[in-house]
Amino acid sequence: MPRNKDLKRLVRTRMTKTGESYTAARAQVIRKSQSNKSQPAAGPARADYAKLAGMSDDAIKAKTGCTWERWVRSLDHHGASELPHRDIAKLIRDKYKVGSWWGQMIAVGYERIKGLRGRGQQRDGTFGVNKSRTFNVPVQTLFDAWADPSVRKRWLDGASVKVRTASAPRAIRLDWREQDGGTRGIVAVGFSAKGPGKSAVAIDQGKVPDRETANRLKRYWSVRFDALGEILANADA
C-alpha cells in the first residue's frame, strides 16, 4: 500500500479525474494497490453482472445488442473505470452509438459492477431518491397540486418548500426541508400526461447523505403521495 503522503496524492488525483468523494476515491486507490500486490481477484461470475448492475442480460442485450459481460470487457479496454460518470456515458454514446438514456443505464450498471457506486448511490458517495405515482386526474390538475402553496401544504405535512423554477405543466424544482428542520435539498419534479384524465408525477431528490436517510425519504414520499391522492380524490367528489 502507498505511504500516507503518496496515498493522499493518488486519492486527490483520482478525485480530480472522477469527481468522486475523498472516501470513495481512497477506497478505489487502496483496492487497486492491494490487487497489484497479489494475483488479481476473480471478478464476479458472469451471472452476477446482471445482479450487480440491476438489469438483466436479456434486457440490456435486447436494447443495446450486448450482454453485461461484453460491455464490461469493452469499457475496461478503454479504461472506463478511471473516468468520471459523464465521460463513461459519452464514450458509450459516441463510440458505440447508443442513445442517451441507454448510455446512462449502461454507465450506471458498469459503475455498480466495478464497485464505483452502490445501488441508488452517486459517484460522489451520496444517494438519490426517486419515486413516482400515477393519479386519475389531468396533468394540469396534478401540476397545480404541487405549484399552488395553499394546496401543497395540505399534503406535504408541514415541510418547508420554495419553488425554484416551474414550467407548467411539465416540471417544478423545489427547495425542500423537512418539518423538523432536518434533511433538506433540491427536489426535481416531473409531470407527464397518461391520457385525458390520467397523469403521472416523478420526483428525483439528490445529494442524500446516506442509504438510511434515502430509505426513510422513499417512505416519506410514498406517504405524501398517498396524502396527495386523497386531496385529488376529494376535489373530484
Buried (B, 14 or more C-beta within 10 A) or exposed (E): EEEEEEBBEBBBEBBEEBBBBBEBBBBBBBEEBEEEEEEEEEEBEEEEBBBBBEBBBEEBBEBBEBBBBBBBEBBEEBEBBBBBBEBBBBBBBEEBEBEEEBBBBBBBBBBBBBBBBEEBBBBBBBBBBBBEBBBBBBBBBBBBBBBEEEBBEBBBEEBBBEBEEBEEBEBBBBEBBBEEEEBEBEBBBBBBBEEEEBBBBBBBBBBBEEEEBBBBBBEBBEEBBEEBBEBBEEEEE
